[in-house]
Amino acid sequence: MDDLIETDLRTARRALEDLGERRTELRQACEGAVVQWRWAREGSDLQRPQPLYRERYGQPSPRLLEEAPASPRDEQQYGFDASGEIVVAREYGGSGSFREELRVRRSETVEGYRWSTSGDPFQVNIARYTDGKIRSYVTLWPKGQGDSLHGRSIQRYVYDGDLVSEIHEDSDVALGDVGLQSGPTLIRASYDPLGRLLELREHGDRGEKVLYRASGSGPSMDKLQRRVEDRLVETLPKLVREHAGEPIYGLVLHYHPEWPLPPTIGLGLERDRQTWMNTIDDAETLRLTVWNPAEFSNYGGGTVNWDLTEIDAELTRALHAIPDNADGAAERGRATLNRAARRLQKLDWRSIAPVTDDFVVFAVDFELTDLDANLSHSVPVSLREKLASVR
């Protein structure tokens, strides 16, 4: 770690110590430097100087608003100084509260001081420039109470001419007691001859991951999704054979509606279903319990807790080949899971594991919103009718 970054880390630590007390002073100074106020739509994040930030994190293009909103909800407000730099940034929430960042230039660095909507110190960041180019970006979050974000992140930028070719990041960040990111990461950028970004690829302990790919370049999304589907169809029967030691009535591909891949796997135990059928009188409650993997006794921290990306290296590579910025990723992911479930449903499960006569395979989101639609994708009509008469 070079001396300048060590200096920036020490500066950030000192700033965090008295950030709560200095907010009024800093706000007066920064607001006093503002010559123009502008509003922008949610997610514009104009104050972030990190190179390739939008492509890396899938952020939408920024958009300034012509007029200030009558009642801010999720918009962002920016104060610009005489040189055109942002010195005040506010991200509004639904209740009129906002997260605030005050930014101060000090020679070759710009220091950003952030507070949460509750007014607590949230973050200090320091961007360091040389010859007008950002060379490093240090972020420090304070250790707080409960599930607060804390830790540090250091980014260094390597240039090929005027274009950032590599981002070297070293992070140790956690949310409460849960580690989110730790260790070194390398991100490489590739461009076409005109300097247009083609791809961002992350290299880390778990292999390569495509963060961004320009539209029209690289393999088709259909081909990439098919690879994931094929791996699920090949891997899941092997896992069920290994772990299903008693009769099961369902194999469920449980997914987040916005990030469906990879799914969490649930096995519905017949003994659980019989218990629910004998103790739950309301038909709709029974139905939603039987089909909800979160109710399964072996779900999550129980006897089945598969991390598919650790079990199947080929699946991991297939998932990592799908760019984070892919259009329609949520719908494509859901379609992939439904296709996999349909193919899995057609297998001879009696030769694989102890299953009931009405054994089913299906995908469902966390809120069960897609339950009926997804069942129709993978479960034959005759079996759905039989299940409906039993439940």
N, C-alpha and C positions, 0 to 999 in steps of 0.2 A: 504494500500500500504506500503510495508516494506521500511526500511531506505535505503537499497542498491539500490532499484529501484528509489527512490526519488533522490538519488545521481546521478544515471545514467541519469535521466531526466535533472537534472541541468547541468550536463556535456554536454549533447547533445545540450541543448539550448545555452550554451556558445560557443560551437563549431560552431553552425549555424551562429552566429553573425559575425564571421570573416572568414568564410569558403572560401569566394571568394578571400580574400587577401592571404590566406595561401596555396593555391593550388600548387604554384610553389615550395614552401618550402617542403610541404608534398610529392610531386611527386619526388623531388630529393632524399629525404630520403628513400622512398619506392623503387624507381628504383635502388638506390644504394645497397639495400639489396637483390636484385634479383640475383639468381644464375642460374636460368633456366626459359626460356620462352616457353610456350606451347599454342597451338591453339585448340579450341573445336568448335563443331557445335553449331548452334543457339539453345538457350534454355537450354544449359548445366548448367549454373548458379552454377558453382562449388564453388563460394565464399559464398554461402548462408549456414549458419550453422544450421538453424532452423530444429529441428527434424521433420521427416515425411513431409517435405516441398513438395517433389515431389508428394507423394500420395495425399496430401491435395489439391494441386492446379493442379493436372493432368499434371505435367511436364514430358517430355520424359526422358528416361535414358540419362545421360551425355555420350558424346563420344569425346575423344581426337583425334585430327587429326595428321597424321604422318608428314605432312609438312605444313608450313605456306602457306596460300592462296596467289596467285599472286596479287590479288586485293581484299581485304576484302569487303564483302557485308553485310552479317548478321552473320558472325562468331564471336567468342569471344576469346580474348587473355588474358592469365594469366601469371603473374610473381610470381614464387615460391622462397621463401628464403631458407637458408641453412637447416632449420628445416622442410621443406616441406609445410609450410603454405603459403597461397596466400596473397600477399601483394599488388598486382596490378591486377585489373580486368577491362577489357574494352569490351563493347558490341557494335559492329559496326553496322552502318546503311548503307543503300544503297549508300549514297554519300561519303562514306569514313569517315564520322564523327562518333564519338562514345561517349557513356556514360561511365564515368570512376568512379571506386571506388578504393580508397586507404585505406589500412587496416593496423592498428597499434596495436600491442599487448602491453598492459600495465598491467603487473602482472596477475590478475584474469579476466581481461576483454580484449576484442578485439573491437576496435572502427573502424567503417567503415564510410568513408566520400565519398559521391557521388555527381557528377556533371552531369547535363543534356548535351545533344549534343550541346547546345548553349553555354555551359560553365557556366551556372548559378548553384549555390548551389541547390542541389535537395533533399538530405537526409543525416541524420546522424543516424547510428544504433550502438548499443552497446550490444554485447553478453557477458554475465557474466558466468564464470565457477567456479565450486567447485569440487575438486578431479577429475578433468579431464572431468566432465560432464557439458554440458550447462544447466544452471538453469533458466535463463531469457534472454529475447531479447527485447530491447527497440528500437523503431523506431520513428523518428521525422522528419516531412516534414515542410518546411517553408511556411508561408503565402505569396503567390505571387500574380501576376496580372492575371486577366481573369480566365480561366478554369484550373488553376494549382492545383495539388494535395497538400493538406495540412492537418495537424493534427498530431495525435500520436497514436501509438499502443504499448501495453505492453503484452508480452507473458511470462507466467510462466510454467515450465515443472515439472510434477510429475513423479517419476520413480517407477517401480515395479522391483526391481533388477536392471538390466542393460537396461530395456526396458521402453520407455516413455509410461505411461498409460493414462495420462491426459495432455491436454494443456488448460490452463486458459488464455483467451485473453480479454483485456479491450481496446476498440478502440474508437476513435473519429476522423474519417477520412472523408474528403469531397473533391469533385472535383469542384472547384469554389464555388458556392452556393448550390450545390447538395450534400447532405449527402450520403456517400457510406456505412458506417458502424459505428454504435454507440452502446455503452453499452457492457456488459459482454457476453462472449460466452464460453461454455465448449465443448471441443472435447475429446471424449473417444476413445481409441484404444483397440482393442481386438486381441489376438494372438492365434495361435495353440500351442500345447505342445512343439513344436520345436522352438518357438519364431518367427515364420513367421507371418507377419501382415495379419489379415483376414479382418478387417473393421475399418474405421474411421467414427464416427458418431458425428455430431454437434448438440448440445442442446442449443437452444436460445429462444427468445421471440416468434418466429413463429413455435415452435415445433422442431421436430428432422429432420435432413437432413443427408442422407448417402453421405459422401464425397468420400469414397473409399471402394471398396469391391474386395477382391481377386477373380481372375477368378475361376469359378467352385464352388463358395460358395454362399449361399443365394438363393432367388427366381430367377427364370429364367427371362431374360430381356423381353421375349415375354409376360410373365404374368404381369410384371410391366407396360409395355406399354399398355396392354389391359385395365388395371385399369384406366389409364389416358383417354383412348378412351371412355370407358363407362361413366366416369364422364362428359366428354364434351358433349356426346350425351344426357345425362340426364339434364345437367345444362343449356345449351344454349337455348333450346326452351323456358324455363321458363323466361330467361332474355329477349329474343326477345318479348315474349308476354307482358312483363311488360313495355318495352321501345319503341316498334314500334307503334307510334301513327298515322302514315300515311303510304301509300303504299311503300313497299320496293321491290327491284328486286333482291337483293342478300344478303347473309350472308357470310362473308369472314373471314377465319381463317388466319390471317396475321402473318408471322413468320420470324425470323432472320435465315439466311441459316446455321449458325454454331450452334445456340442455339434455335431450333424451339419451345421448350416447356417452358412455356405455350405461346400460341399465343395471339396476340392482336386482338380484334374483331371489324370488321367493318360492318355497315349496309348500303347498297346502296339504297338511296332514289330515288324513281321514278321521283320526280320533278327535282332532280339534273340531272338524265339521260336525261330527255327531254330537259333540258337547253343545255347540251353538244351536243345532236344530232342536235339542231337548230343553234348552234354557231360554231361547229368545222367541217370544211369541209374535212380535210384530214382523210381518213378512218383508217389508222394505228394509228394516234394520238388519234382519237375518241376511238378506241378499247382499247388502253393502258390507257386512262383516265377512261373509264367506269369500267375497271377491276382493277383499282389501288385504294386500300382502303385509301391510303394517300390523295387522292383527295376528299374523301367523306366529306361533310360538317359537319358530326357528328363524325368524327374520331379524336382520340387523345383528345385534350382539348375541343371538342365539346360536344354535348348532350350525347354521349355514350363514357364513359371512364372507362370501366370495368377492375378492377384488379381481375382476376379470382381467384388468390390465396387468396384474402381477402373475396371473395364471397362464395367460396365452400371449406370448411375445408377438406372434403374427397378428393377433387382434389389436394389440397395442400399436404396432406399426401401421395397421390399416386405419385406426382411429386418428393417429398423429398425422396421417397424410391428408386428412380433411382440413382445409383451412378454417381457422376460427372465424374468418370474415365471410364464409360461404353464404350466399343468398339462400333464404328459406331453409336454414339449417334445422330449425325446430320441426318443421313439417316433413322435411326429408328424413330426419332421424326417426320420427314416429312411423313414417311409411316403411323404413327399413326394419324396424322392430315388428311391425305387423306382417311383413313378408316373411321374416324369419320365423315368427310364431306359426304362420300358416304352414310352412314347410315342416316345422317341428311337429305340428299336430298330426301330420300324415305318417309319421314314423310308427313302427311297431313297438310301442312302449312296453308291452308285456315282456318283450325280450330284453328290455333294458333295466326295468325297475319294477317294484311292486306297485301297481297302479290300480285304481278303481275302474269299473266298467264305463264310467262317465268322465274319465280323465280328460282334462283340457289344457291347452297351452294358449296363452294370450298375453298381450301387452296392455298395460294400463298406467295412466299418469297418477301422480301423488294424490290428487283430489278426486279421482275416479270419474272425472268429467267425460273422458273418452271411453268409458267402460263398454257401453252398449255398442257403440260404433266399432270398437276394436274387436269385440267378441264376434261381430258379424264378418270380420276379415279372416279370422283363423278357425272358428268353430263351425262345423257344418250345421245346416238348418235343423236337421233331425235331432242332433245332439243338443242344440240350444233349446229346442222345444221340450226335450226330455228333462233338461236341467231346470227349465222354468216350472215344470209340473212338480218337481221334487222340492224346489225352494219355495 
